[in-house]
Amino acid sequence: MERNSNIKPCCPFVSVAVLCYNGSETVMETLDSIKNQINIDLMSIEIWISDDCSIDNSLDVIHNWICLNKKYFFDINLISNKKNCGINKTANKLWASCRAKWIKTIAADDILKDDCLKENIDFVLSNKNVDIVVSKMERFIDNINNIVDEKPNAVECDILIDSFDEQVNRFLRKPFNVAPTAFIRRSTLSSVGYAPENYRNFEDLPLWIRLFKNGIKFHFIDRVTVYYRLGDSVSNSKSKMFNYEMSKILLDFYRKEIRGVISGVSVFYYYENIIDFKVRIFICEKLGNRINTLNKIIYKLSLIFRPLSLYQKIKAR
């Protein structure tokens, strides 16, 4: 594809969905990374941006960027929530608004590599019966010159190129993050009803479960397409052991959604995770959720009595 053409196509080929909440310091960098895509006609791209009731000046930054750049794209649209709805509802609203055949979702603090869309478009044009493509990302702190690591790792990459049945069982043993790189067929998202909305701010794994239940597998590009920002969060906290709210959400989700999808040895991993979430919740509720020697010892002791550990010991005999 040429970068730009003088004739506007009848419809976009890719919708880029940008999720923003209090992203005034980073959203312009994200939007510029869409504009800076190489070897692709920007007129084949529409952009949908959501602001989930930010309390900073994200809306002003977004409005200014749209005014300066709308002429380069098929279209740019902004959805501004009047109240904070969370990632799930906001993403679903964005996806339902998209008109293109394919959707690339990006958070307003992450960055598309300059050939991200070209890599994904080439892959789906060259491979039939593809519904979702994932790829690699480089995780960074502050700016893309400060790369921390590359994900998924080698073992996770093997899972992403495995058969569908093996992919489901192995991925759900210990899920890993592929959402920042996902490139999804719009009709597929629509057909499964988009992401479940009953797990607030936790949309990726519930969506993958829906896709798996409908026989839809991941396809994998062994290339870095996204830079993923590691920001401040409870999960990265230097003082707290665990993310309490997410541990409760995961326990509820695993009990309701995971058990009926997995089989074989993966069942041991299921109960391993259930126990892990319960131990984390216990430490948060009863022991103050602080990073200290006692809490570390209790957590490590709990690892000894996990189903997987016992299974492996029995198997080794």
N, C-alpha and C positions, 0 to 999 in steps of 0.2 A: 504493500500500500504506500502511496505517496503521503507525505506528511500533511499537505493541505491540497485541496482542489477548489476550483472556482465554482463548481456545481454542487449544491447541497443535495445529499441523497434523500430518497423518499422516507427513509427511516434509519435510525442509528443501528449500528451493529453491536455496540457495547454500551451498557449503562454503568457508570461508575457511581456507586452509592457511598456517600461520605457521612459518617456518623460523628457528630460533634457534641460535646458537652464541656463547657468551660475550657475551650481549646483556643482561646485568643492568641496564645503565644506560639502555637504550633500549626494551626489550621492553614495558614497561608503557605507554609512549606509543603503541607500535604497537597493542597490544590495546585501549587506550582509543579509538583511532581507529575500531576496529570497532564498539565500543559506541556511539560518537557518530554513527553513520550516520543520516541524516535521511530522512524519508518512506519508511520501510521497516519492516516488522514484524520485530523482532529474533528473534521466534520462528520465522521462516522461514530463519534462519541457524544452521548448526552450525559450530563452530570446531575445527580440528585443529591442535594445536601440537606441534612436534617440538623436542627439545633434543638436539643432536648431541654429547653428552658434554662439556658446558661445564665449564670448570675454575673459573669464578666462581660466584656465587650465583644464576644465572639460574633454576634450578629452584625455589628458594625464592620468588623474585619471581613466577614463573608460578603456583605453587601458591596463593599468597595471592590473586592476582588471580582465579583460577578460583573459589575459595571465595566471594569477594565478588560475583561476576558470573554464575555459572552459571545462576541462576534466570531471567535475562533472555533466554536463548537456547534454541533447540531442544535443543542439547547442546554440551558442551565436552569435548574429549578431549586427553590429553597422552601423547605417545610419547617416552620417554626412552631414548636409545641408551646401551648399556653401554660401547661404544667408539666413537671418532670414525669415521663412515662416509663423510663428504663429502656435498656437496650432492646429487649425483645419486641415490645410494641412499636418502638421507633423504627427498628430495622424492618419489621413487617410492613409498616406503612410505606417506607421507602421502596421496598421490593415490589409491593403491589402497584406502585406508581410508575415503575420502570417500563419502558416500551421496547427496549432492545432485546435481541435474542439471547444475549449473554449479560451477566451481571458480575461486576467486580466490586466487592465491598471493601472499604478501607476506613479505619478509624482516623480521626482528625489529629492524631499525633504520630501516625506512621507515614511512611514514604514509599511510593512506588519506584522501583528501579526503572531507569529510563527505557528499558526494553520490556517491561512487565507485560503490557497489553499485547505487544507484538509476539512475544513468546507464547502467550496463552492462545491468541488467535491462530497462530500457525499450527499449534497442537490440535485444536478442535477442528480445524479445516482439514487436517491430515489424518484424523482418526474419527471413524464413524462410531455412533452409539455411545458417545461420551456425554455424561450429564454434569459431572463435577471434576475439576482439575485442581490439584494442589501442588505446591512446589516448595522450594526452600526459602528461608528468610535469614537475614543477618540481624541479630539483636544488638541494640546499641544503647548507650547512655548519653544524653544531652545532644550529641550530633553524630552523623554517620562516619566521622573520622575516629570515633571511639567505639569500635565494634567489640562486643563481648564474646560472642560465639555464633555458630551457625546451627540452625535447627531446620528440620528434624535431624537427629543423629543417625549413625549408620544402621543401627537396629531398627529404628523407626522408619527409615527409608525402605528397608526390606519389607516391612509390613505394608507399606503403601504400594508396592508392586506385586504383592501376593494375590492369590486367588480370592474371590469374593468371600467364601466361607471362612477361610483362614484370616482374611483381613478383618472381618467382623469380630471373630473370637480374640485375635491377638490385639487388635486396637482397643477393645473394651476391657482387656485385662488391666491395662494401664494407659488410659487415654493421654494423648499429647496434643499440643496446640498446632492446628493447621489452619485455623480460621483466617488469620491475616493474609494468607496466600490464596484463598479459595476463589475460584472462577466458576460460576454456576449457571447452568441453563435456566433461563427465566421460567419456562413452562414447567420445568421439574420442580422448582420452588413452589409454584402455584399448585401443582398437582398434589403435593404432600401437605398443603395447608400452611406453608411457611414454618416459622419457628414456633414451638409451644410458648404460650405467654404466661404459664402458671409458675415459672421459675424466674423470678425477676433478676435481670442483669446476668443471666446465664442462658445464652441462646445457642452456643455452638454445639456442645455435646447433645442436648435434646434434639437439635436439628439433624445431627448425624444419625441418631437413633431412628428418627423418622425416615431418613433416606435408606438406611440399612434395612428397615422393615419392609420397604418397598423394592428391595432388591437392587439398590443403586450403590455402586462401589466408587471408591476414589480412583482417579487416574493421576499419575505423578509425572511431573517434569523435574528432572534432576538438575535444576538451575535455581540460583537465587533470583527472586523476582520482587521481593519486598524487604524494606528495612523496618524492623519492629522495635519501637521505643520501649525501653524498660524504665517505667516511671516509679514514683513513690506510691506505695500501696500497703495495705495491711499485710499482704503476703510477702512483701519485701521488707517488712518492718525489722528494725534492729532491736526492738524491745519486746515484741509480742511473739509467742511461740507459733500461733496458728491464726488463720482467718476464721473466726468463730462463725460468722454468718454464712460463709461459703461452706464450711464443714456441715452445718445443719441442712443447707440446701442440697448438698451432695448426698447426704445420708437419705434424705427424702426421695431424691431422684433415683438413686440406685435401687432402693426398695421397690419403687413403683415401675421403673422402666427397664432396668438392666437384666434382672434375673431371667426374664422370659426370652431374652435374645441370645444368651450365651449357652454353651454346652461343653461337655467334657471337662478337661482339666481347668478350663477357664472359670468353672464354678468355684474352685478354690480361690482364685484371684478375686472373685466377687465377694466372698466372705472375708477375705483379707482386707478389702477396701471397707466393708461394713464395719469391721472391728476397728480399723484405723480411724474412721470418722468418729466412732463412739469414744475412743480414747482421746482424740483431739477435743471433742466437746466436753468430756469430763475434765480435762486439764484447764480448759477455758472457764468452765462454770465453777469448779470446786477449788482450783489451785491458782487462780488469778491470771492465767495465761501469760506469765512472764518468762522470759528466757533466763533460767537459773539452773543450778545443778540438780535440784530435786526433780524438777519437771523433765529435764533431759534424761535422768535415770529412769523415771517412771515410764517415759515413752520408749526407751530402749528395752526395758524389761518386757513391755507389752509385745515387742517384736518376736520374742522367744516363743510365745504361745499362739502364734498365728497359724491358721489351717495350712497355708502353703508351706511353712517351715516344717510342720509335722508331716505333711505329705511327702516332701522331699527327703526327710530323714527315713521314712518308711520305704520309699522307693529305692534309696541307696543301700538298704540292707539286702 
